[in-house]
């Protein structure tokens, strides 16, 4: 078996490693005890539960064109930065298929989600209560990082989705736990093109799971409606 251990400060395009390696361990800059931590993770003493805090792209071609120019141009040839659009920037606005998505991570346990409970509709400004059941379906105890993502309707300035909460739970094999979150008005808002935080009318999606919805991570998903509009203070 081939395991690729990556020690880097940010994202690397691991295009060869993904289809050819049996596993990839992203160790970042692990410090003086890094060798011990890596060894214990590889031999199974440690059951990893980390999640990616960045998106791993397949290459610079997935980034906005101007960003690519900035990465490759000499310092004295840098173009004027004129495009401040968020299109294709960060997981919130990226519409392609990354190599590994923000929030992704595996361990030696597996988890399943069920019984999502969320209000069908709320008024703008009201909090949203959401909960679900998470169960350890693997053969050993482990920790799961439960993530809540909000999917926005097509509104000016709104992202495709955004992480709006997370928590870590430790479960034994077969053990189940209820996880609940309260999303406040700022969690349900987005920033308009003119820089205003707004909670706006529309049909929203919500998911609770081990990663982003639609990326292969185990999730349970639903939807709700916001009625009315509210402007939030800066």
C-alpha positions, 0 to 999 in steps of 0.5 A, a space after each residue: 500500500 502507498 500512503 502519501 504524507 503531505 507537509 505543506 502550508 496550504 493547498 497542493 494539487 495532488 492530482 497524481 496521488 489521488 488516483 494512485 495512492 491508497 491514502 493521503 495524510 495531510 500533515 501541514 507543518 506538524 512541529 517537533 512531535 510530527 513524526 510521532 503523530 504521523 506514525 500513530 495515525 498510520 499504524 491506527 493508534 490514532 483515529 484521525 478526524 481532521 477536516 480541510 480548512 481550504 479547498 484543494 483545486 486540481 490546478 490554477 486553471 480552476 481559479 479566476 483568470 486574473 488570480 492565475 496571472 497574479 500567481 505567475 507574473 513577475 513583480 514588476 509586471 503585476 496587472 492592476 487588480 480590477 475584478 473584486 468579484 467573488 465568482 469562483 473564489 473559495 468554496 462558497 462561490 466555486 462552482 467546479 469540482 475540486 480535487 478535495 473540497 473544503 471540510 473534507 476528511 476521513 478517519 478509521 470510523 464511518 458515520 451516518 446521519 438521519 432524522 433532520 428536524 428543521 422548521 418549514 418557514 421562519 420570518 426574517 430575523 428569527 433564529 432557525 433551530 435544526 437538529 439531526 441524529 449522527 451514528 457511528 457505523 464503523 467497527 471502532 470508536 472515533 470522533 466526527 466533525 459535524 458540519 452545518 451548511 446553508 445553501 442560498 437561493 440565487 440572490 445578488 451577492 449570495 454564495 452558493 453555500 456557506 458553513 454555518 456551524 460545526 461541532 465535534 462528537 465522540 462516539 463508540 461503535 453503534 452509538 448515536 447522538 442528537 446534534 442541534 444547532 441554532 442559526 441566528 440572523 447573521 448566520 442566515 444572512 449574506 452580504 449584498 454587492 454594496 456591502 450590506 448584511 441582509 436576511 432575505 426572502 427565499 427558499 434555502 437548503 440546509 444540511 448536517 453531515 460530515 462535509 459539504 452536501 453533494 461531495 460524497 460526504 454523509 449528510 442529511 439535507 432539507 429545506 426551509 423558507 424565509 419570509 420577509 427581509 431584514 437589514 443587519 447592523 455592520 
